[in-house]
Every structure is written in C-alpha cells, then in structure tokens.
C-alpha cells in the first residue's frame, strides 16, 4: 500500500489512534498524507506529539483524546496549544494510566476497566465520559472510576521492520502502546508503516523474538515508508531531526509561517519529502 | 555561603537544593525513586549514592540503571531492568514509587496543575495535559520541585487539579488512603504538610534566604513555625559526590543559578 491508499480507507469524522509517543516513532508519512487529504472532523487518540499538532494546524482535528502532548526536546506542542487556546478543538483528557486502560478495554471488548486513578482530580469534571461506581466486590465496597473503552475506527503505527502481511517488529527500547492501539481498532482500519519491508523468513533475523510484537492478525495493511517517522525519533534507524522540528515549532508563530512550512514540508509528495531530508543531511 | 565542615568551600544554592531533594527519599528503601528534572535527578542519585542505597532509578526512558552519574551516555548505562513506559503503571499502581514532579501551579494543600492555566475549556495557556499526575498522587508518595518559586506558582488554589493534595484526599475517605504529598522543594526553601490540617508548612529556608522572602514569594498563608531552620548543607562526602561523580558538568547550576 501507499500512504494515499491508507487515506482512501479513512473517512471524515473517524476516531483514529496514532501510535508512537510524543516525538518518537510517529507514523508521520501517514500523518502528512492525512494533512494533504480532504479528511476533516477527526478525533485523534494519541500519546501526543507532532502527529496531533500537525493535524491541528492543518485543520483536521475536531477532538483531541490524550494524556499529554509534547515534542520531548521542546516540552510543549505549539500547534496543539494554539488550537486549545483558540477553542478550535474539543478536548477529552485522560491520565496516562487511564489511557492504557481505555485501550485495553477496547481490545478486550469490555465496556470499561476499573481504577482509582482520577478520583479527587479535576479529570472527572473535565471528561464526562469518566464516571464512578461502587465496586461489587470488596469489604467495605470501594468507589472506583470506570474508564470506558475507546471506540476507534482506525489505528496507524510506524514500526522498524514488517513483512508484506503485517507482522512487524520494533527495534528501539520501547513499543509504546502500538500493539494495544492496533488490537483496540476494528478489522479493516489497522495500518502499519515500516522503515523496511522484509521477507517473513527474515523477520527473526532482523529482530529479537521479544521485539516481534505486531502480528498480522492485528494489521490490515502495510506501507513501506523509509524515513516515515521523520522528523520524530525512530530508534535505532535514525535520531530525531531537531532542525526540522525547530522549523515546525517556529511555524506556529503566525499563519504565514505555517503556510510556508506547510508548502515546504507537507504539501509535497512523500518521495520529495524524503529526498529533501537526504539532501539536508548530505 | 561556606560549609563549616570544609573551610573556605563555597556551596551553591543549587547544591543545597540537590541535598533537599535527596532528603525527600530518606527512608524510602527499595522502591522506584522517580525524580523528574535536572536537580531532582541529581538529588535522587545523591540519595542512592549515600543514605538510600536500595533505591531504583530510571534513565529517563526505558531502563532502570545503576549509574551514579546523572547524565550518562546510552553506551555507558549499567542496566538493571528493562522498564518501558507501560511498566511504569505496574510500579505506580502497586505502590512502589515516589515521584518528584514539576508543578506549574501548586497550592496550600499540595494540589498540582500542569494541564492548563485559566479556564480549562478555553485556557489562557495550554500546558502538557494531566499526564500521569492523577494516578501518581492517588497511588504513591509524591513530592514537587519548583526551581522558580513565586506567587504565580504557589497559588491559593490551582486552576486545574491534576495531582491531588491532602484536602482532596481527605474528602475521598478510604479511597484516598495511599495519597501522601510529602515535600515541596523550591529554589528558596523546603516545605512539608506536617500540620493539623495538612496545609503547607515552611520546613526550612535555604541559606541566604529569609522567611520574609519566602512569604512574599508565596500566594497563600504558609504555616511558619517559630525558629525556621536553615536547609542543611551537603557533607564533604556529599559535595564531592555531587561535583565529581554525579554532576561533573554542573548542569545543576544552570537550573538554579547561584545567588
């Protein structure tokens, strides 16, 4: 598949989970393709980084579902902040642990999972999907928070290696929540991009057994996207491109600055994007 | 200021802060000490290298490491355990962690905000989000680090409660039984909640800081005991650990400049 093939399977108004974490191993070539598309009114479920920020700047986001949004080396995400401060997007906040439970509940097909996380905080007031209940087990009965399952339409993740059928491996130190996002999304909406597609018979040589954490049972389509996570970190294939990330941050200064960044780094075919990255590195 | 144990040696404000952070972990034993920020990381390493040798600590990413040095290159890490982000909840939810978080706002009862300033629905300043603060505070001991003590940080009531304080915990009854906001360490002093109503108390002022300065920089009434002591200075051994072993690059001095 290509990035455009994946976009063709998505619809306006969908709820889409995006893998990776902050400015790390984000499926940016897919994100850029969404930014160039006619899609609109998306709900984005993410451990947020430039995926959410770029889609906010491109006007694609109706609602953000997140526990944090950061660019790592730049602590706060300027495009997401602008969208929040101007009231351009709806907000559905979670604690990071609640976010984990909401994905797990969806993957296990239960309506919610219990936790005490959230009690006493303003999360319960700011996110009306979070409710409390009295545990049916335990003496005395405890009040807990019900974290409802996310209702995803699609999930997009970027892995280091994959085969044509959707088996995939991460090679860095952390899988993040990629496997759970793919398991939480419905069949037909689960897409993986990968730095390299290899033969199935080579997967176990490319990765340790413990890194082969994405099964083709979780994946409906694979895009070969070398450099697909750029400008985010894609350990161990490449580091974060701090220069391009800085340009992305600076683009939040004004609509004109964003238009300039967009013309240079978004509204171009992915092959041209990757050629520019290679030229800048040379 | 000079250290009475080391005649002629000047101890910086940042070094006093490192010791104050280390003291937050005294008595914690074999748990995950998770100090976030430059001086917290140095202070945590100091506690482990001296009086709390059983603490476990992260590299800030996906492993627990045994190194004393705060900033250590990936190839030099002495790895004890693989600790991807998802593992953190196993420590947090089982009660085996003491985190030191930052706080854009912290109030009289230790409630903390790092989500948004102003009205939440249309914030004046959007920050990071709730992050893990609700879960950290309801499950485990929590302390805070504020490198820029002022009335915009120490506020009467936070705009959004992310980390929950002692008043919120009390209102929860038994569900709040694991909440323990231990300390707040700032560039001016150390604060705890050892008061009848669990409101914030000035525990010590850093050498060179007056009680009046702390009061003026705080947006609510602190409990102030008679005769507030000075925060303790590092011992000669601790000073050597900080300067030679843990933070030879002096990153601490960039976070809190000396006065």
Interface residues (C-beta under 8 A of the other chain):
Chain A: X21 X48 X66 X67 X68 X69 X70 X75 X76 X80 X81 X84 X85 X87 X91 X93 X94 X95 X96 X97 X98 X100 X115 X116 X117 X118 X119 X120 X121 X122 X123 X126 X140 X142 X143 X144 X173 X174 X175 X176 X177
Chain B: X61 X62 X63 X82 X84 X85 X86 X89 X92 X93 X115 X116 X120 X121 X122 X123 X124 X125 X126 X127 X128 X129 X130 X131 X132 X133 X134 X135 X137 X138 X139 X160 X161 X162 X163 X164 X168 X169 X171 X172 X174 X175 X176 X179
